[in-house]
Amino acid sequence: MIPSSLVGFSSGILYFGSLETDPLKPIFGFDPFMVYGFLTLGCLGAGALAGPTIGGGLWRFTHRNQVDLIDEKEKEFLSRIAKNRVDVSLQTATAPVPDYYGERIGSLHQYRQWLRDQNKYRRKVVLPEKED
């Protein structure tokens, strides 16, 4: 992300810095230097947005022999998430399902905690404790 941001920023500087500008002639009612400055920052943002796509494609190209294994593991993991998560129809407005998609899982410990949270929620909703 950072290298592509720098490439976008430097290309914006090279392009907009080389344009001949008449400071007395506004662009859309604004000072041309301000417009070119904002457009240069836009090039930086475009580079930041393009960076993960380019980096991901480059990584997949350089690690072609491992991509199939990683995709298989990810598919297996996502099927486990889908199998073990709580039924969304059990949630209420005051008690939403905790981390339905498993977005906060980053390690085996967090996965096990996610499983415990899902089972705890399932037991709480399906088998509510009786209050005396």
N, CA, C and O atoms as a GROMACS GRO file, in nm:
protein
  528
    1MET      N    1   0.082  -0.118   0.000
    1MET     CA    2   0.000   0.000   0.000
    1MET      C    3   0.088   0.125   0.000
    1MET      O    4   0.060   0.220  -0.073
    2ILE      N    5   0.192   0.126   0.080
    2ILE     CA    6   0.276   0.245   0.088
    2ILE      C    7   0.354   0.266  -0.042
    2ILE      O    8   0.360   0.380  -0.090
    3PRO      N    9   0.415   0.162  -0.102
    3PRO     CA   10   0.485   0.186  -0.229
    3PRO      C   11   0.392   0.237  -0.340
    3PRO      O   12   0.428   0.326  -0.416
    4SER      N   13   0.271   0.179  -0.348
    4SER     CA   14   0.180   0.225  -0.453
    4SER      C   15   0.129   0.366  -0.424
    4SER      O   16   0.103   0.442  -0.517
    5SER      N   17   0.116   0.401  -0.296
    5SER     CA   18   0.077   0.538  -0.262
    5SER      C   19   0.186   0.636  -0.305
    5SER      O   20   0.157   0.743  -0.358
    6LEU      N   21   0.310   0.598  -0.281
    6LEU     CA   22   0.420   0.685  -0.322
    6LEU      C   23   0.429   0.697  -0.474
    6LEU      O   24   0.459   0.805  -0.526
    7VAL      N   25   0.403   0.588  -0.544
    7VAL     CA   26   0.402   0.593  -0.690
    7VAL      C   27   0.290   0.685  -0.739
    7VAL      O   28   0.312   0.766  -0.829
    8GLY      N   29   0.171   0.671  -0.681
    8GLY     CA   30   0.060   0.758  -0.720
    8GLY      C   31   0.088   0.904  -0.689
    8GLY      O   32   0.060   0.991  -0.770
    9PHE      N   33   0.143   0.930  -0.570
    9PHE     CA   34   0.175   1.066  -0.531
    9PHE      C   35   0.281   1.127  -0.621
    9PHE      O   36   0.267   1.240  -0.667
   10SER      N   37   0.387   1.051  -0.647
   10SER     CA   38   0.494   1.105  -0.732
   10SER      C   39   0.448   1.123  -0.876
   10SER      O   40   0.489   1.218  -0.942
   11SER      N   41   0.364   1.034  -0.925
   11SER     CA   42   0.312   1.054  -1.061
   11SER      C   43   0.221   1.176  -1.068
   11SER      O   44   0.221   1.248  -1.167
   12GLY      N   45   0.144   1.198  -0.961
   12GLY     CA   46   0.062   1.320  -0.957
   12GLY      C   47   0.146   1.446  -0.954
   12GLY      O   48   0.115   1.544  -1.021
   13ILE      N   49   0.254   1.442  -0.876
   13ILE     CA   50   0.344   1.557  -0.870
   13ILE      C   51   0.410   1.581  -1.006
   13ILE      O   52   0.417   1.695  -1.052
   14LEU      N   53   0.456   1.473  -1.070
   14LEU     CA   54   0.520   1.488  -1.201
   14LEU      C   55   0.424   1.542  -1.306
   14LEU      O   56   0.460   1.629  -1.385
   15TYR      N   57   0.300   1.491  -1.305
   15TYR     CA   58   0.205   1.536  -1.407
   15TYR      C   59   0.157   1.678  -1.380
   15TYR      O   60   0.168   1.765  -1.465
   16PHE      N   61   0.102   1.700  -1.260
   16PHE     CA   62   0.043   1.831  -1.232
   16PHE      C   63   0.149   1.939  -1.211
   16PHE      O   64   0.122   2.058  -1.230
   17GLY      N   65   0.269   1.898  -1.172
   17GLY     CA   66   0.377   1.995  -1.158
   17GLY      C   67   0.433   2.041  -1.291
   17GLY      O   68   0.493   2.148  -1.298
   18SER      N   69   0.414   1.962  -1.395
   18SER     CA   70   0.467   2.000  -1.526
   18SER      C   71   0.368   2.081  -1.610
   18SER      O   72   0.404   2.131  -1.717
   19LEU      N   73   0.246   2.095  -1.563
   19LEU     CA   74   0.148   2.173  -1.639
   19LEU      C   75   0.176   2.322  -1.626
   19LEU      O   76   0.211   2.371  -1.519
   20GLU      N   77   0.158   2.392  -1.738
   20GLU     CA   78   0.172   2.538  -1.731
   20GLU      C   79   0.042   2.593  -1.675
   20GLU      O   80  -0.067   2.557  -1.720
   21THR      N   81   0.056   2.680  -1.577
   21THR     CA   82  -0.060   2.729  -1.504
   21THR      C   83  -0.063   2.881  -1.509
   21THR      O   84   0.038   2.947  -1.486
   22ASP      N   85  -0.180   2.933  -1.538
   22ASP     CA   86  -0.202   3.078  -1.530
   22ASP      C   87  -0.270   3.106  -1.397
   22ASP      O   88  -0.388   3.071  -1.380
   23PRO      N   89  -0.201   3.168  -1.301
   23PRO     CA   90  -0.260   3.189  -1.170
   23PRO      C   91  -0.381   3.281  -1.171
   23PRO      O   92  -0.458   3.283  -1.074
   24LEU      N   93  -0.399   3.356  -1.278
   24LEU     CA   94  -0.512   3.448  -1.285
   24LEU      C   95  -0.637   3.381  -1.343
   24LEU      O   96  -0.745   3.439  -1.340
   25LYS      N   97  -0.622   3.261  -1.396
   25LYS     CA   98  -0.734   3.191  -1.459
   25LYS      C   99  -0.778   3.077  -1.365
   25LYS      O  100  -0.711   2.974  -1.359
   26PRO      N  101  -0.887   3.095  -1.293
   26PRO     CA  102  -0.931   2.991  -1.198
   26PRO      C  103  -0.988   2.868  -1.267
   26PRO      O  104  -1.037   2.874  -1.380
   27ILE      N  105  -0.978   2.756  -1.197
   27ILE     CA  106  -1.036   2.630  -1.244
   27ILE      C  107  -1.158   2.602  -1.156
   27ILE      O  108  -1.144   2.582  -1.036
   28PHE      N  109  -1.276   2.602  -1.216
   28PHE     CA  110  -1.402   2.585  -1.144
   28PHE      C  111  -1.414   2.687  -1.030
   28PHE      O  112  -1.474   2.657  -0.927
   29GLY      N  113  -1.359   2.805  -1.048
   29GLY     CA  114  -1.368   2.910  -0.949
   29GLY      C  115  -1.265   2.902  -0.838
   29GLY      O  116  -1.270   2.981  -0.744
   30PHE      N  117  -1.173   2.809  -0.847
   30PHE     CA  118  -1.070   2.792  -0.744
   30PHE      C  119  -0.933   2.822  -0.801
   30PHE      O  120  -0.912   2.818  -0.922
   31ASP      N  121  -0.840   2.852  -0.711
   31ASP     CA  122  -0.702   2.876  -0.748
   31ASP      C  123  -0.645   2.749  -0.813
   31ASP      O  124  -0.662   2.641  -0.757
   32PRO      N  125  -0.580   2.758  -0.928
   32PRO     CA  126  -0.529   2.638  -0.996
   32PRO      C  127  -0.431   2.558  -0.911
   32PRO      O  128  -0.428   2.435  -0.921
   33PHE      N  129  -0.351   2.625  -0.829
   33PHE     CA  130  -0.254   2.552  -0.747
   33PHE      C  131  -0.325   2.466  -0.641
   33PHE      O  132  -0.279   2.356  -0.609
   34MET      N  133  -0.436   2.516  -0.589
   34MET     CA  134  -0.513   2.436  -0.493
   34MET      C  135  -0.577   2.316  -0.563
   34MET      O  136  -0.577   2.206  -0.509
   35VAL      N  137  -0.631   2.338  -0.681
   35VAL     CA  138  -0.694   2.228  -0.755
   35VAL      C  139  -0.591   2.121  -0.788
   35VAL      O  140  -0.616   2.002  -0.771
   36TYR      N  141  -0.474   2.164  -0.836
   36TYR     CA  142  -0.370   2.067  -0.868
   36TYR      C  143  -0.318   1.996  -0.743
   36TYR      O  144  -0.284   1.878  -0.749
   37GLY      N  145  -0.314   2.067  -0.632
   37GLY     CA  146  -0.273   2.004  -0.506
   37GLY      C  147  -0.372   1.896  -0.463
   37GLY      O  148  -0.331   1.787  -0.422
   38PHE      N  149  -0.502   1.927  -0.472
   38PHE     CA  150  -0.602   1.827  -0.434
   38PHE      C  151  -0.603   1.710  -0.532
   38PHE      O  152  -0.623   1.596  -0.491
   39LEU      N  153  -0.581   1.738  -0.660
   39LEU     CA  154  -0.574   1.628  -0.757
   39LEU      C  155  -0.451   1.540  -0.733
   39LEU      O  156  -0.456   1.419  -0.754
   40THR      N  157  -0.340   1.601  -0.689
   40THR     CA  158  -0.222   1.523  -0.654
   40THR      C  159  -0.251   1.433  -0.535
   40THR      O  160  -0.209   1.317  -0.533
   41LEU      N  161  -0.323   1.485  -0.435
   41LEU     CA  162  -0.363   1.402  -0.321
   41LEU      C  163  -0.461   1.292  -0.366
   41LEU      O  164  -0.462   1.183  -0.310
   42GLY      N  165  -0.542   1.323  -0.466
   42GLY     CA  166  -0.630   1.220  -0.523
   42GLY      C  167  -0.551   1.107  -0.587
   42GLY      O  168  -0.590   0.991  -0.580
   43CYS      N  169  -0.440   1.142  -0.651
   43CYS     CA  170  -0.352   1.039  -0.708
   43CYS      C  171  -0.292   0.953  -0.597
   43CYS      O  172  -0.276   0.832  -0.614
   44LEU      N  173  -0.258   1.014  -0.484
   44LEU     CA  174  -0.208   0.940  -0.370
   44LEU      C  175  -0.314   0.842  -0.321
   44LEU      O  176  -0.284   0.726  -0.293
   45GLY      N  177  -0.439   0.888  -0.310
   45GLY     CA  178  -0.548   0.800  -0.267
   45GLY      C  179  -0.574   0.687  -0.365
   45GLY      O  180  -0.600   0.574  -0.325
   46ALA      N  181  -0.566   0.718  -0.495
   46ALA     CA  182  -0.586   0.613  -0.595
   46ALA      C  183  -0.476   0.508  -0.586
   46ALA      O  184  -0.501   0.389  -0.603
   47GLY      N  185  -0.353   0.553  -0.559
   47GLY     CA  186  -0.243   0.458  -0.541
   47GLY      C  187  -0.263   0.372  -0.418
   47GLY      O  188  -0.233   0.253  -0.419
   48ALA      N  189  -0.316   0.432  -0.309
   48ALA     CA  190  -0.342   0.356  -0.187
   48ALA      C  191  -0.452   0.253  -0.209
   48ALA      O  192  -0.446   0.144  -0.153
   49LEU      N  193  -0.552   0.287  -0.289
   49LEU     CA  194  -0.660   0.192  -0.318
   49LEU      C  195  -0.614   0.080  -0.412
   49LEU      O  196  -0.660  -0.034  -0.400
   50ALA      N  197  -0.526   0.112  -0.503
   50ALA     CA  198  -0.479   0.011  -0.598
   50ALA      C  199  -0.372  -0.080  -0.539
   50ALA      O  200  -0.350  -0.189  -0.589
   51GLY      N  201  -0.307  -0.036  -0.432
   51GLY     CA  202  -0.196  -0.110  -0.374
   51GLY      C  203  -0.230  -0.252  -0.330
   51GLY      O  204  -0.160  -0.345  -0.370
   52PRO      N  205  -0.336  -0.272  -0.250
   52PRO     CA  206  -0.368  -0.409  -0.207
   52PRO      C  207  -0.402  -0.503  -0.323
   52PRO      O  208  -0.370  -0.621  -0.319
   53THR      N  209  -0.466  -0.450  -0.425
   53THR     CA  210  -0.500  -0.534  -0.540
   53THR      C  211  -0.373  -0.576  -0.615
   53THR      O  212  -0.356  -0.693  -0.650
   54ILE      N  213  -0.287  -0.481  -0.638
   54ILE     CA  214  -0.162  -0.512  -0.708
   54ILE      C  215  -0.075  -0.603  -0.623
   54ILE      O  216  -0.018  -0.700  -0.674
   55GLY      N  217  -0.064  -0.573  -0.493
   55GLY     CA  218   0.018  -0.655  -0.404
   55GLY      C  219  -0.035  -0.796  -0.391
   55GLY      O  220   0.043  -0.892  -0.391
   56GLY      N  221  -0.167  -0.811  -0.379
   56GLY     CA  222  -0.226  -0.944  -0.370
   56GLY      C  223  -0.203  -1.026  -0.496
   56GLY      O  224  -0.170  -1.145  -0.489
   57GLY      N  225  -0.219  -0.962  -0.611
   57GLY     CA  226  -0.194  -1.031  -0.738
   57GLY      C  227  -0.048  -1.070  -0.754
   57GLY      O  228  -0.017  -1.178  -0.803
   58LEU      N  229   0.041  -0.980  -0.713
   58LEU     CA  230   0.184  -1.009  -0.722
   58LEU      C  231   0.222  -1.124  -0.628
   58LEU      O  232   0.301  -1.211  -0.664
   59TRP      N  233   0.165  -1.123  -0.506
   59TRP     CA  234   0.194  -1.231  -0.412
   59TRP      C  235   0.143  -1.365  -0.465
   59TRP      O  236   0.213  -1.466  -0.457
   60ARG      N  237   0.022  -1.366  -0.520
   60ARG     CA  238  -0.034  -1.491  -0.574
   60ARG      C  239   0.049  -1.541  -0.693
   60ARG      O  240   0.062  -1.661  -0.714
   61PHE      N  241   0.104  -1.448  -0.770
   61PHE     CA  242   0.186  -1.488  -0.883
   61PHE      C  243   0.319  -1.548  -0.838
   61PHE      O  244   0.364  -1.647  -0.895
   62THR      N  245   0.381  -1.489  -0.736
   62THR     CA  246   0.511  -1.537  -0.691
   62THR      C  247   0.501  -1.662  -0.603
   62THR      O  248   0.600  -1.734  -0.587
   63HIS      N  249   0.384  -1.690  -0.545
   63HIS     CA  250   0.365  -1.807  -0.459
   63HIS      C  251   0.260  -1.902  -0.518
   63HIS      O  252   0.171  -1.949  -0.448
   64ARG      N  253   0.272  -1.927  -0.648
   64ARG     CA  254   0.171  -2.008  -0.717
   64ARG      C  255   0.156  -2.148  -0.659
   64ARG      O  256   0.046  -2.202  -0.660
   65ASN      N  257   0.263  -2.206  -0.609
   65ASN     CA  258   0.254  -2.343  -0.558
   65ASN      C  259   0.182  -2.350  -0.422
   65ASN      O  260   0.134  -2.456  -0.385
   66GLN      N  261   0.175  -2.240  -0.349
   66GLN     CA  262   0.109  -2.240  -0.219
   66GLN      C  263  -0.034  -2.187  -0.224
   66GLN      O  264  -0.109  -2.206  -0.128
   67VAL      N  265  -0.072  -2.123  -0.331
   67VAL     CA  266  -0.204  -2.060  -0.339
   67VAL      C  267  -0.317  -2.162  -0.326
   67VAL      O  268  -0.415  -2.137  -0.257
   68ASP      N  269  -0.304  -2.276  -0.392
   68ASP     CA  270  -0.409  -2.377  -0.385
   68ASP      C  271  -0.426  -2.431  -0.244
   68ASP      O  272  -0.538  -2.454  -0.199
   69LEU      N  273  -0.316  -2.451  -0.173
   69LEU     CA  274  -0.324  -2.498  -0.034
   69LEU      C  275  -0.390  -2.395   0.056
   69LEU      O  276  -0.473  -2.430   0.140
   70ILE      N  277  -0.354  -2.270   0.038
   70ILE     CA  278  -0.413  -2.164   0.121
   70ILE      C  279  -0.562  -2.149   0.091
   70ILE      O  280  -0.642  -2.134   0.182
   71ASP      N  281  -0.598  -2.153  -0.037
   71ASP     CA  282  -0.740  -2.143  -0.074
   71ASP      C  283  -0.821  -2.259  -0.017
   71ASP      O  284  -0.934  -2.240   0.026
   72GLU      N  285  -0.764  -2.379  -0.018
   72GLU     CA  286  -0.831  -2.496   0.038
   72GLU      C  287  -0.852  -2.482   0.188
   72GLU      O  288  -0.959  -2.511   0.240
   73LYS      N  289  -0.747  -2.435   0.258
   73LYS     CA  290  -0.757  -2.414   0.404
   73LYS      C  291  -0.860  -2.306   0.436
   73LYS      O  292  -0.937  -2.320   0.531
   74GLU      N  293  -0.861  -2.200   0.357
   74GLU     CA  294  -0.957  -2.092   0.380
   74GLU      C  295  -1.100  -2.139   0.356
   74GLU      O  296  -1.191  -2.103   0.431
   75LYS      N  297  -1.119  -2.218   0.252
   75LYS     CA  298  -1.252  -2.272   0.224
   75LYS      C  299  -1.299  -2.363   0.338
   75LYS      O  300  -1.415  -2.357   0.378
   76GLU      N  301  -1.208  -2.447   0.389
   76GLU     CA  302  -1.241  -2.534   0.502
   76GLU      C  303  -1.274  -2.452   0.626
   76GLU      O  304  -1.370  -2.483   0.698
   77PHE      N  305  -1.196  -2.348   0.652
   77PHE     CA  306  -1.220  -2.262   0.768
   77PHE      C  307  -1.356  -2.193   0.758
   77PHE      O  308  -1.430  -2.189   0.855
   78LEU      N  309  -1.387  -2.138   0.641
   78LEU     CA  310  -1.515  -2.069   0.624
   78LEU      C  311  -1.633  -2.165   0.634
   78LEU      O  312  -1.740  -2.126   0.681
   79SER      N  313  -1.615  -2.290   0.591
   79SER     CA  314  -1.723  -2.387   0.608
   79SER      C  315  -1.742  -2.421   0.756
   79SER      O  316  -1.855  -2.444   0.799
   80ARG      N  317  -1.634  -2.425   0.833
   80ARG     CA  318  -1.646  -2.447   0.978
   80ARG      C  319  -1.718  -2.330   1.044
   80ARG      O  320  -1.800  -2.349   1.134
   81ILE      N  321  -1.688  -2.210   1.001
   81ILE     CA  322  -1.755  -2.091   1.054
   81ILE      C  323  -1.904  -2.100   1.025
   81ILE      O  324  -1.986  -2.078   1.114
   82ALA      N  325  -1.940  -2.132   0.902
   82ALA     CA  326  -2.081  -2.141   0.864
   82ALA      C  327  -2.152  -2.253   0.940
   82ALA      O  328  -2.269  -2.238   0.975
   83LYS      N  329  -2.082  -2.363   0.966
   83LYS     CA  330  -2.143  -2.476   1.036
   83LYS      C  331  -2.164  -2.446   1.185
   83LYS      O  332  -2.264  -2.489   1.242
   84ASN      N  333  -2.072  -2.374   1.248
   84ASN     CA  334  -2.075  -2.356   1.392
   84ASN      C  335  -2.138  -2.226   1.440
   84ASN      O  336  -2.155  -2.208   1.561
   85ARG      N  337  -2.175  -2.136   1.350
   85ARG     CA  338  -2.231  -2.011   1.398
   85ARG      C  339  -2.379  -2.027   1.434
   85ARG      O  340  -2.447  -2.118   1.387
   86VAL      N  341  -2.424  -1.936   1.517
   86VAL     CA  342  -2.561  -1.939   1.567
   86VAL      C  343  -2.657  -1.900   1.454
   86VAL      O  344  -2.623  -1.818   1.369
   87ASP      N  345  -2.775  -1.960   1.456
   87ASP     CA  346  -2.878  -1.926   1.358
   87ASP      C  347  -2.919  -1.781   1.379
   87ASP      O  348  -2.952  -1.741   1.490
   88VAL      N  349  -2.915  -1.703   1.274
   88VAL     CA  350  -2.942  -1.560   1.283
   88VAL      C  351  -3.087  -1.531   1.321
   88VAL      O  352  -3.118  -1.423   1.370
   89SER      N  353  -3.176  -1.626   1.298
   89SER     CA  354  -3.316  -1.602   1.333
   89SER      C  355  -3.338  -1.602   1.484
   89SER      O  356  -3.445  -1.562   1.530
   90LEU      N  357  -3.240  -1.646   1.562
   90LEU     CA  358  -3.252  -1.647   1.708
   90LEU      C  359  -3.219  -1.512   1.771
   90LEU      O  360  -3.247  -1.492   1.889
   91GLN      N  361  -3.161  -1.420   1.696
   91GLN     CA  362  -3.121  -1.294   1.755
   91GLN      C  363  -3.240  -1.202   1.777
   91GLN      O  364  -3.342  -1.211   1.709
   92THR      N  365  -3.224  -1.113   1.873
   92THR     CA  366  -3.324  -1.010   1.901
   92THR      C  367  -3.256  -0.875   1.890
   92THR      O  368  -3.135  -0.866   1.873
   93ALA      N  369  -3.335  -0.770   1.900
   93ALA     CA  370  -3.279  -0.636   1.890
   93ALA      C  371  -3.187  -0.605   2.009
   93ALA      O  372  -3.090  -0.530   1.995
   94THR      N  373  -3.218  -0.661   2.123
   94THR     CA  374  -3.137  -0.634   2.242
   94THR      C  375  -3.022  -0.734   2.259
   94THR      O  376  -2.930  -0.708   2.337
   95ALA      N  377  -3.027  -0.846   2.188
   95ALA     CA  378  -2.922  -0.947   2.199
   95ALA      C  379  -2.881  -0.996   2.061
   95ALA      O  380  -2.925  -1.102   2.017
   96PRO      N  381  -2.796  -0.919   1.991
   96PRO     CA  382  -2.753  -0.963   1.858
   96PRO      C  383  -2.654  -1.078   1.867
   96PRO      O  384  -2.590  -1.099   1.970
   97VAL      N  385  -2.642  -1.153   1.759
   97VAL     CA  386  -2.549  -1.265   1.752
   97VAL      C  387  -2.406  -1.210   1.759
   97VAL      O  388  -2.374  -1.116   1.686
   98PRO      N  389  -2.321  -1.265   1.844
   98PRO     CA  390  -2.184  -1.214   1.855
   98PRO      C  391  -2.097  -1.257   1.736
   98PRO      O  392  -2.082  -1.377   1.709
   99ASP      N  393  -2.040  -1.161   1.666
   99ASP     CA  394  -1.945  -1.184   1.557
   99ASP      C  395  -1.992  -1.295   1.462
   99ASP      O  396  -1.928  -1.400   1.451
  100TYR      N  397  -2.102  -1.272   1.395
  100TYR     CA  398  -2.168  -1.372   1.311
  100TYR      C  399  -2.074  -1.427   1.203
  100TYR      O  400  -2.075  -1.547   1.177
  101TYR      N  401  -1.996  -1.342   1.140
  101TYR     CA  402  -1.910  -1.385   1.030
  101TYR      C  403  -1.770  -1.428   1.073
  101TYR      O  404  -1.691  -1.471   0.989
  102GLY      N  405  -1.738  -1.417   1.202
  102GLY     CA  406  -1.606  -1.455   1.249
  102GLY      C  407  -1.498  -1.360   1.204
  102GLY      O  408  -1.385  -1.402   1.179
  103GLU      N  409  -1.530  -1.231   1.194
  103GLU     CA  410  -1.436  -1.133   1.142
  103GLU      C  411  -1.321  -1.105   1.238
  103GLU      O  412  -1.214  -1.060   1.195
  104ARG      N  413  -1.340  -1.131   1.366
  104ARG     CA  414  -1.236  -1.099   1.465
  104ARG      C  415  -1.143  -1.218   1.492
  104ARG      O  416  -1.057  -1.210   1.580
  105ILE      N  417  -1.159  -1.324   1.418
  105ILE     CA  418  -1.075  -1.442   1.439
  105ILE      C  419  -0.943  -1.423   1.368
  105ILE      O  420  -0.938  -1.404   1.246
  106GLY      N  421  -0.833  -1.428   1.445
  106GLY     CA  422  -0.701  -1.412   1.386
  106GLY      C  423  -0.605  -1.520   1.430
  106GLY      O  424  -0.493  -1.528   1.379
  107SER      N  425  -0.647  -1.604   1.524
  107SER     CA  426  -0.559  -1.710   1.574
  107SER      C  427  -0.644  -1.827   1.620
  107SER      O  428  -0.767  -1.818   1.626
  108LEU      N  429  -0.578  -1.936   1.654
  108LEU     CA  430  -0.649  -2.053   1.703
  108LEU      C  431  -0.718  -2.022   1.836
  108LEU      O  432  -0.830  -2.067   1.860
  109HIS      N  433  -0.651  -1.946   1.922
  109HIS     CA  434  -0.710  -1.908   2.050
  109HIS      C  435  -0.838  -1.827   2.029
  109HIS      O  436  -0.939  -1.850   2.096
  110GLN      N  437  -0.835  -1.732   1.936
  110GLN     CA  438  -0.953  -1.651   1.908
  110GLN      C  439  -1.064  -1.735   1.844
  110GLN      O  440  -1.182  -1.708   1.868
  111TYR      N  441  -1.028  -1.835   1.764
  111TYR     CA  442  -1.128  -1.923   1.706
  111TYR      C  443  -1.198  -2.003   1.815
  111TYR      O  444  -1.321  -2.017   1.814
  112ARG      N  445  -1.120  -2.056   1.907
  112ARG     CA  446  -1.181  -2.133   2.017
  112ARG      C  447  -1.270  -2.044   2.102
  112ARG      O  448  -1.376  -2.087   2.147
  113GLN      N  449  -1.228  -1.919   2.126
  113GLN     CA  450  -1.311  -1.826   2.201
  113GLN      C  451  -1.439  -1.795   2.124
  113GLN      O  452  -1.546  -1.784   2.184
  114TRP      N  453  -1.429  -1.782   1.993
  114TRP     CA  454  -1.546  -1.757   1.910
  114TRP      C  455  -1.644  -1.874   1.921
  114TRP      O  456  -1.765  -1.853   1.930
  115LEU      N  457  -1.591  -1.999   1.919
  115LEU     CA  458  -1.677  -2.116   1.935
  115LEU      C  459  -1.747  -2.114   2.071
  115LEU      O  460  -1.867  -2.143   2.079
  116ARG      N  461  -1.674  -2.080   2.177
  116ARG     CA  462  -1.735  -2.074   2.310
  116ARG      C  463  -1.843  -1.966   2.315
  116ARG      O  464  -1.949  -1.988   2.373
  117ASP      N  465  -1.818  -1.852   2.254
  117ASP     CA  466  -1.918  -1.744   2.252
  117ASP      C  467  -2.043  -1.785   2.176
  117ASP      O  468  -2.155  -1.755   2.218
  118GLN      N  469  -2.024  -1.853   2.064
  118GLN     CA  470  -2.139  -1.898   1.986
  118GLN      C  471  -2.222  -1.998   2.065
  118GLN      O  472  -2.345  -1.989   2.068
  119ASN      N  473  -2.157  -2.094   2.130
  119ASN     CA  474  -2.229  -2.194   2.209
  119ASN      C  475  -2.296  -2.130   2.330
  119ASN      O  476  -2.407  -2.169   2.366
  120LYS      N  477  -2.231  -2.035   2.392
  120LYS     CA  478  -2.290  -1.965   2.507
  120LYS      C  479  -2.417  -1.891   2.462
  120LYS      O  480  -2.519  -1.895   2.531
  121TYR      N  481  -2.410  -1.823   2.349
  121TYR     CA  482  -2.527  -1.751   2.298
  121TYR      C  483  -2.638  -1.849   2.262
  121TYR      O  484  -2.755  -1.825   2.293
  122ARG      N  485  -2.603  -1.960   2.197
  122ARG     CA  486  -2.701  -2.061   2.158
  122ARG      C  487  -2.773  -2.116   2.282
  122ARG      O  488  -2.895  -2.129   2.282
  123ARG      N  489  -2.697  -2.149   2.386
  123ARG     CA  490  -2.758  -2.200   2.510
  123ARG      C  491  -2.846  -2.096   2.576
  123ARG      O  492  -2.952  -2.128   2.629
  124LYS      N  493  -2.802  -1.970   2.574
  124LYS     CA  494  -2.878  -1.863   2.638
  124LYS      C  495  -3.012  -1.840   2.568
  124LYS      O  496  -3.112  -1.815   2.634
  125VAL      N  497  -3.014  -1.849   2.437
  125VAL     CA  498  -3.135  -1.821   2.361
  125VAL      C  499  -3.227  -1.943   2.355
  125VAL      O  500  -3.348  -1.931   2.372
  126VAL      N  501  -3.171  -2.060   2.330
  126VAL     CA  502  -3.252  -2.181   2.312
  126VAL      C  503  -3.298  -2.234   2.447
  126VAL      O  504  -3.414  -2.275   2.459
  127LEU      N  505  -3.212  -2.234   2.546
  127LEU     CA  506  -3.246  -2.287   2.678
  127LEU      C  507  -3.236  -2.176   2.783
  127LEU      O  508  -3.142  -2.174   2.862
  128PRO      N  509  -3.331  -2.083   2.784
  128PRO     CA  510  -3.321  -1.974   2.881
  128PRO      C  511  -3.337  -2.026   3.023
  128PRO      O  512  -3.414  -2.119   3.049
  129GLU      N  513  -3.261  -1.965   3.115
  129GLU     CA  514  -3.272  -2.004   3.254
  129GLU      C  515  -3.404  -1.955   3.311
  129GLU      O  516  -3.451  -1.845   3.280
  130LYS      N  517  -3.462  -2.037   3.394
  130LYS     CA  518  -3.589  -1.999   3.455
  130LYS      C  519  -3.561  -1.918   3.581
  130LYS      O  520  -3.484  -1.958   3.667
  131GLU      N  521  -3.626  -1.803   3.589
  131GLU     CA  522  -3.609  -1.718   3.706
  131GLU      C  523  -3.720  -1.748   3.804
  131GLU      O  524  -3.836  -1.761   3.764
  132ASP      N  525  -3.687  -1.761   3.932
  132ASP     CA  526  -3.787  -1.790   4.034
  132ASP      C  527  -3.845  -1.665   4.093
  132ASP      O  528  -3.931  -1.672   4.180
   0.00000   0.00000   0.00000
